[in-house]
Amino acid sequence: MNLDELRRQKRDEILRVAARYGAYNVRIFGSVARGEAGPDSDIDFLVDMEPDRSLFDVGRALNGASKFVRAEGTGCH
């Protein structure tokens, strides 16, 4: 899945899950962002968190987002 496909197909779902756990300003970096992703590439997310959130919330947001991209055979970090 390239970055344009991810934006079109999964953006709203990923942002909704991120917001549920206090994550915002969701960015993608790494090979997907550079357009160099291969079949074994993962998707790297960088987020800001609301001040009152914990590391557990980061994990929950990541886990929730990964469910949307795993269906495509792509991992999530």
PEBEL-V634456 format. One record per pair of residues at least 12 apart in sequence whose ideal C-beta (glycine too) atoms are under 8 Angstrom apart, sorted by the first residue. I is the first residue (numbers start at 1). J is the second residue. D is the distance in Angstrom with one decimal. If there is no record, write none. Layout:
BEGIN
[[I J D] [I J D]]
END
This chain:
BEGIN
[[1 32 7.4] [1 37 7.4] [1 43 7.6] [1 69 6.9] [1 72 5.0] [1 74 5.5] [2 32 6.9] [2 35 6.5] [2 37 6.4] [3 28 6.4] [3 32 5.5] [3 33 6.0] [3 35 6.8] [6 28 7.0] [6 32 6.9] [6 43 7.0] [6 69 7.3] [10 68 4.9] [10 69 6.4] [13 68 5.0] [14 26 6.5] [14 65 4.8] [14 68 6.0] [17 61 6.3] [17 64 3.6] [17 65 5.5] [17 68 7.5] [18 47 6.1] [18 61 5.0] [18 64 7.7] [18 65 6.5] [20 61 7.5] [20 64 7.1] [21 53 7.0] [21 57 4.4] [21 58 7.5] [21 60 4.7] [21 61 3.9] [21 64 7.0] [22 49 5.4] [22 50 3.9] [22 52 7.3] [22 53 3.7] [22 57 5.1] [22 61 7.5] [23 47 4.0] [23 48 7.1] [23 49 5.7] [23 50 7.9] [23 53 7.8] [23 57 7.4] [23 58 7.1] [23 61 4.3] [24 47 6.8] [24 48 5.6] [24 49 7.8] [24 50 7.2] [25 47 6.4] [25 48 4.3] [26 45 6.2] [26 46 7.7] [26 47 5.2] [27 45 7.1] [27 46 4.6] [27 47 7.3] [28 43 6.2] [28 44 6.5] [28 45 6.1] [28 46 7.6] [29 44 5.1] [29 46 5.6] [30 42 7.5] [30 43 7.5] [30 44 3.8] [32 44 7.1] [37 74 7.9] [39 73 7.7] [41 74 6.8] [41 75 7.9] [42 74 6.5] [42 75 3.6] [42 76 6.1] [42 77 5.2] [43 69 5.5] [43 74 5.7] [43 75 6.9] [43 76 5.1] [43 77 7.2] [44 77 5.0] [45 62 6.7] [45 65 6.3] [45 76 6.8] [45 77 7.1] [47 61 6.7] [62 76 6.5] [62 77 7.6]]
END
